[in-house]
Amino acid sequence: MKRIYMDHAATTPVDLRVAAAMKPFLSGRFGNASSLHSFGQDAKEALEESRTLIAKAIGAGPDEIIFTSGGTESDNMALKGVLKRGDHMITSAIEHHAVLYTAQYLEMQGVQVTYLKVDRFGMVNPADIEKAIRPNTRLVSVMHVNNEIGTIEPIAEIGKMCRSRGILFHTDAVQSFGKLPIDVKKMNIDMLSASAHKLYGPKGVGMLYLRNGVKLVPLMHGGGHEKGRRSGTENVAGAIGFAKATETAMKGMKAESKKMAAFSEKLGRKVLQIPDSHLSGHPTRRLPGISNFRFAGIEGESLVIHLDMQGVAASTGSACSSRSLEPSHVLIAIGLKHADAHGSLRLSLGRGNTAADVDYVAKVLPGIVENLRRISPLAKQR
């Protein structure tokens, strides 16, 4: 059976060039980067070269990059590391749960949190942030690209406003790193989270950009690795893979973005011919490759299962919460009713997809929707 993967916003396959770069550090060059002998120093040198390459991709210095286990740890580190009881932070209602749940935890520790509403496209209004600022506002955290609907937030504008007010600005760039141009200096970003497995690197490795001068209380204590900011023996092979994935993504960013935009446009044009179908997210300020459709009268979980039976991998939203029966908090935040939010389908394209893949999905999807509506009690109630 034909197998098509259209869930790249959840994770991506490891690029063969990335795997090749990692291989030597899984066996022959296996040293601990903290060891003084030649095995350790070889690993240390490779680790620092990787740090430098990743830093260059966002206009940062290598000493501003902290390797972590992924985007979730980076988000937790950023928020928990700078906020204390009595501080106030501002975030949006559509953030990844790695930010939202951390914010909720911090509320229990005495941190005040403002959750900003977004418009029907999932866009944060910088003016709303300005209105929400208090004398004790310490941090603003707004993601660069929403992982479910692909909306690109105005982070440069938000960063400029925060810097002028002396407020720290963190952005979760897990979906945008390596796909959109980022300059942390020009965008006035103080902290930025990214993860390797979203751009054809390995799982289990990410990074937090921490601007020089920003003080951070470590989330993890131990041997004082990463200059005392994140203890734990460094994942050297993972960092090598992350760096190679970053290098590959940066070189092919323009061409890949153009390809994804063309495929997404074609997919949207065909899918939206299905009766009572809609596209969620911003019509123009959206990451090429992420399309979130909704179909009245059916459930997204059923769509995903039936597409999988036809060889197509898709999702109803974030992979981190796809087993939950609750509707997407992102779709609810943009004003959808629960029944409509349940009928969502996220198709996220990637490097390996072809025009033929788009045509195949556009061919099988209408029949699946029609069949599900025929048996759906939700459709009969409309």
N, C-alpha and C positions, 0 to 999 in steps of 0.2 A: 504493500500500500504506500502511496505517496505520503511523505512526511514533511511538513512545513512548520518551521518554528517562527511564530510571530509574537513572542513574549520577551523581547530583548530588554524591556524596561525592568523585568524581574531579574534576569541575569543573562550573560552572554557566554558563548563557548570560548574557551581559551584559544587564542590565535596560535597557529603553529610556530610562528616566529617567537612568540612569547614563551611557549613551552621549550623551544630549543635554547633560549637564553637562560632559562631556569635550570635546565637539566644538570649542568656541571655542579651546581650548588646544592644538589640533592644527594650527591655521592662523593665525588673526588674533592670538591672544594667545600666541605661541610663544616668548616670551623665556626666556633662561637666568636662573634665579632668583638666580644669583650676580652678574649684571651690574648695574652702577650706574645705567644709563639707565632710562627710564620703562618700556620693554618688560620689562626684568629685574625692576624693582620691582613691576610688575603681577603677574608670575609669582610673585614672592616672597610677596606679600600673599595670593594664592590658595593657595599652598603652606602657609602658616602657618595660614590659616583651616581648611584640611583637617586639619592636624595637631591643632588644637584640638578639632575635632569628633570625631575618632577617639579622642583622649585622654579626652574627656568620657564616651564610651561605656563605659569601663572604670574610671572614677573616678580617672584619672591627670592629671598636668599635661602641657601641650603640650611642654614641654622634655624630657619623659621618653619621647617617641615618636621613634624613628629609622626613617625610610623605607628599605626594602630592596627587593630584587628578588622576594621571596616568602618563604614559610615555610622553605624549605631554607636559604637564606642566613641568615635570622634564627636558626634553630637552631644553625647553624655558628658564627655570631657569638657567641651566648650561651655556648656551651661552650668554644670556643677562646679567647674573650676574657677568661675569668676563671680558667681552669685552667693550671697550669704543672707542670713535672716535680716529682714528689714529692707532688702533691695527690691527693686521693681523691674520686671522685664516685660517686653512687648513682643508678641509673636502673632501668627495668623491662625485662623481656624482650619486651614488646609495643609498645615505642615505634616511631614511624615511623623508617624507615631514615635519615632526615636526622639523627636523634639517635644511633641505634645505630652507624651507620658512622662518624660523627664521633667517638663514644666509642672505637671500635676504633682509629681513627687516633691519638687522644690516648694510648691505651695504648702505641703504638709510640714516643711521645714521652716516656714515663716517667710518665704519669698512671695511677694505680690506679683501676680501675672495678669496681663491684659491680653485677651484673645480677640484679635481684630476680625471683623467680618470682611468678606470679599464680595466683589460684584458677580454678576451671573456668568462671567467668563473665568472666574477664579483669580481675578486681579486684585492685588493689594493696592490701596490708594495711599501714597506717601503722606497726603494731607491728614489722613486718619491717624497715622503714626505720630505726626507732629502734635495733633490734638491730645493724644493719649500720654504724651510725655509728662512725667512728674518730676519734682525735685530729686527724688531718690531713684529715678530710672537709671539703671546700670547697663542694661543690655537690650538690644533689639535683635531678634532672630527671624529672618524671612528667607525661605528657600529660593534658589535661583530658578529652578524649573520644577513644576509639580509632577510627581511621578505617575499620577493617574490620568490627568487630562493634558499634560504637556505645556500648560501656560507658562510663559516666561515672565518673571516678575521684574519690576524696575529697580534692580538692586543697586545700580550706580547712583541713582537719584536718592535712594534710601541711605546708602553709605555716605554720600556727601552731607546729607542732613544730620546724620548721627555724628559724623566727625566734627561738624560745626558746633554741636551741642556737647561735645565731650563724652558721648555715649558709645559704648562698644557695639560693633555690628558683626554678627555672625550669620553666615549663609550656608545652608545645606546645599552643596553643589554636586551631590551624588549623581544626579541625572544629567548634569550639564558639563561636568569636567571631561575635557577631551572632545566635546561635541560643539561647544560654543566658545568663542574667544573670551578669556578671563584675564584681567590685569588687576591684581589685588591692590596695587598702589593707586592706579587711576580710579578704581571703583571704591576706594576708601574702605576696604574690607579688613577687619581686624582678625577674624577667624573664619576658616572655610573647611568644610568636611568633604571628603571624596572617598571613593571606594573602587578598587581595581576591577572587580568582577562585572561592573557595568560597562567597561570598555575593553572587553576581550582579554582581561587579565585574570589571575587566580582569585578564588574566594578566600576569605580569611585575612585580607590585608587591605588597609586603607591609610588615610593620613589626615592629620589636622594641621592646617596652616595656622600658625600663631605669630602675629606681627611682633617684631622685636619691641620690647617695652611693655607688653601686656603680661601682667602677672597671672599665673595660673596655679591653683592648688591641684596637685596630682590626683588623679582618680585612682591610680594603682601605685602601691608602694612596694619596695623590695630592693633590688640591686642598684637602683639609680640609673637605669638605662635611659637612652634618649635625653642625656644631660639632666637627668633627675626628673624629667617631666612625664615619663611613662615607663615604669619598670616592667621587666620581662625580657627574656632573651629575644633579640630581634629575629624576625622571620626573614632571613637574608634572601632565600630563594624567592619568597613572596615579593619582597621589595624589588628584586631584580625583575621579576615578571611585571610588576606594577610599572616600573620605569620603562620597560620595553613596550608595554601596551600604551603608555602615555606617548612615547616617541612615535610609535606607529600611528596613533590617533591624530597627533598634531600634524604630521606630514600629509595625512589624507583627509584632514578636516573639511576643506572646501569642497572637494570632489564628493565625499561621502554625504555631506549636507545637501548638496545639489541633487544627488541620487535619491536620498530619503524624501526630500521635498516633492520630487516628481512622482515617486511611488505613492506617497501619502495622498497627494492630490488625486491621482488616478483611483486609488482605493476609495477615498471619500466620495468621489463622483459616482462610482458604481454602487457603493453600499447605500448611499442616500436615495437611490432610486427605489429602495424597498419602502412600501407604504408605511407611514407612521414611524419613520426612523429619524433620528436626530444626532447631531454631533455636539458633544460637550467640550468646553474649553474655548480659548480665544481663537477667533477665525484666522488671525494673521500672526499674532505674537505667540506662536506655539512651536515647540521643538520639533523639527522635521523627524518624522518616524513614529511619534506617539499620536494615536487617534482613539478617542473614547466615544463609541457610539451607544445609543440606547434605543431600545425597541419596545414600544408600548405593548403591554399585555403578556409579556413573557419574563422569565427570570434569567439573569445572566449566567447562573450556575448551569442551567440546562443548556444554554447556548455553548458554553465551554465544553461540556461533556459531549454534545453532539458534534461539535467541530473536531474534537479529539478523535471521535469515531471515524471522521473523514480524513484524519491525518494532519489536522491543523492544531497547533498549540497556541492558545490564547489565554486571556485571563479576564476577570471581572473588575480588577483594580490592583491594588498593591499586593505583591506576593507575600509580604510579611503578615497579612491578615486575611488571605484568601479563603481560609477555612472557617472564617467567622460568618455567621448567618445575619449579622447586622449589616445594614446598607452602608455603602461607602460614606465616611464622614466628609470627604471632599465634595461628593455630589450633593449631599444634604446641605453643605455650606454654600453651594452656589444656587440654592433655592429649589432643588428638585424635591418632589414628594417621594415618600418611601417607596411606593410602588414603581415609580419611574426609575429611581436610583437602583432598584433591584434588577432592572432590565438592561444593565450596562455591559458593554463588551469592550475591553481594551485590546487593540491590535497594535503592537509595537514592532516596527520593522528594524532590520539590522543588516550588517555587512554581507551576510550570506544570502539574503533574499533577492529574488529575481522578478522581472516583469511577469513571468509565467506564474510565479507564486501568487502575485496580486490577482491575476486573472482567475486562478483556480479558486481562491477564497471568495472572490466576487461571484463566481459561478455557483458554489455550493451553499453560500450563506442564505440567499433568498428562500430556497427550499426548506432549509432548517427552520427559519423564522416562521414560514407559513405552516409547517407541520406542528411546531410548538404552539402557535396561536390556536390551532384547530383543537388542541386538547387542553389548553390552559384555561382554568377558571377565571384568571385575571382578565383574559381577553374577552371572555363571555360577559363579564360584568361591565364592560365599557359600552 
